[in-house]
Amino acid sequence: KAGVTQTPRYLIKTRGQQVTLSCSPISGHRSVSWYQQTPGQGLQFLFEYFSETQRNKGNFPGRFSGRQFSNSRSEMNVSTLELGDSALYLCASSQQRVGRLTDTQYFGPGTRLTVL
Amino acid sequence: QKEVEQNSGPLSVPEGAIASLNCTYSDRGSQSFFWYRQYSGKSPELIMFIYSNGDKEDGRFTAQLNKASQYVSLLIRDSQPSDSATYLCAVFQAGTALIFGKGTTLSVSS
């Protein structure tokens, strides 16, 4: 079974631009979560989508948004990019919503975003 | 603020030794606990999860959970240089999501 895929793998943008990242979950997985990873803050939760609905949201500004499609693929959008948005953006998929005692998340390879 | 704390390390152990990685969490309502390994430049990969007090073993890895002390640990027996990585502790808190610690860097010397 193919793993979680993310595109693009690398991205360079300038301040003020917007960016859209894509994530395709493992086949059969219905939950997609997004995380931001930086050296200083570590892995921080952005949001979780399940059945095309945002189920949880982390403590990030409204410039960060996402959506999920009927095939469970998800996109994340960041508008008005700031230098501090430079990070590795990871998505993770699971069969059910995160939280069932025996459910686990599997991570994609990430998208490395650099904001100049 | 709900937090997951890990010693950043680096934790250095010789090949063949036992590496002990520790994690504490602040939310008593936390329900499940995960250990991920992340090699430099790679994404996290799941090692194991635990949700009941006590020990859970999987090969060379043992996870230990003590909910009363709000403490979870990972033991790696017979450590190998290939175990050198950053180990992330993650805690699921009901109504939110997985909260990750900042990770402990493990270095196993041959």
Interface residues (C-beta under 8 A of the other chain):
Chain A: S33 Y35 Q41 G42 L43 Q44 F45 E48 N56 G58 L90 V98 G99 L101 T102 T104 Q105 Y106 F107 G108 P109 G110
Chain B: Q31 S32 F34 Y36 K42 S43 P44 E45 L46 F49 Y51 L88 A90 F92 A94 G95 T96 A97 L98 I99 F100 G101 K102 G103
